[in-house]
Amino acid sequence: MQNIVRIFSIVAMLFTSGIAFADPNPLLWENWKTNFEQASVPLGEIVSGGPTKDGIPAINEPKFIKASESATLSPLEPVIGLEINGDARAYPLSVLMWHEIANDVVGGKPVSVTYCPLCNAAIVFDAIIDGKTHDFGTTGRLRNSDLLMYDRQTETWWQQFSGEAIIGYHLGAKLKILPSRLESFENFKHRFPDGKVLVPSHPGSREYGRNPYVGYDTLKIPGLYSGPFPDGIAAMARVIVVRRDDDNPIVLSMASLQDMGEREIDGYNFRWSAGQNSALNASKISNGRDVGNVIVTHNNGQQMVDVAYDVTFAFVAHAFHPTVTIIK
């Protein structure tokens, strides 16, 4: 695979020079079966991230070990913690950074575990669409700096941040987002002592543990984004986005929650605690600055349960939800 650091540097340079790699007609040699005439967004909004179709390879046969036996992850490294029907698994960002998608079956449920580094969006999807299991790959394209995925069954293009099909056969459909936590490895092991953790299938094939986007989360302006920015908050400030059934998300400033420690908003409980490395700061993820852990729960009528949320950047939340006020 091409060196991601070099790709990002070249693309960022060309983008800031006014060349956005607009790609309304994907290259024929990529052999797309997608019907690009079925689209809900202008194709000119889609840009190349550098790699082509599957240039960033999804994980299709994930390998796990007992979390208690891991000797490579440090306690504060970020993982996506997922539990379904008693099956608890951690997906380290140090691995997903290089693959962005892991197709898996957890607790008997087919899922797609995704991470978009440029948006810091860690989202888990139910992989069943219309009663059929789908698996996903990377298109090599971005919209609003966010990963565009495709399913291998119909080659529909899906927006990772929203889970919405924006091009092709499933146009307008939305993937169900499943509750998960972006948390430290230490927190995951405390919750699930018998849990499992994803490990690289081929450890020497990637520089696992290294961050190819050094200093990205301290930039003033993201390099692959040309849309509007939110008012009153830095573009790269972290925010918490809670997906509600009415498609009207709660967007809360991480700094605000950090100052208070805990907040109640519309029946949702937000809690912050120290002790999680940023995956997008230092060259070694385990040396990343502390950005903390977030838990969001809601009363389902019987008890407080985890809800679907993710921690992203303010510019991303504003790009996809321009009318929603970011709570500060």
Secondary structure, DSSP 8 states (H G I E B T S, - for coil): ---HHHHHHHHHHHHHTT---B-SS--GGG-----TTSBSS-GGGEEE-SS-TTSS--BSS-EEEEGGG-SS--TT-EEEEEEETTEEEEEEHHHHTTTSEEEEEETTEEEEEEEETTTTEEEEEE-EETTEE--EEEEEEEETTEEEEEETTT--EEETTTTEEEESTTTT-B--EE--EEEEHHHHHHH-TT-EEEE-SSGGGS-TTB-SSTTGGG-SS-TT--S---SSS-TT-EEEEE--TTS--EEEEHHHHHHHSEEEETTEEEEEES--B-TTSSSBGGG--B--EEEEEEE-SSSEEE--EEEEEHHHHHHH-TTS--B-
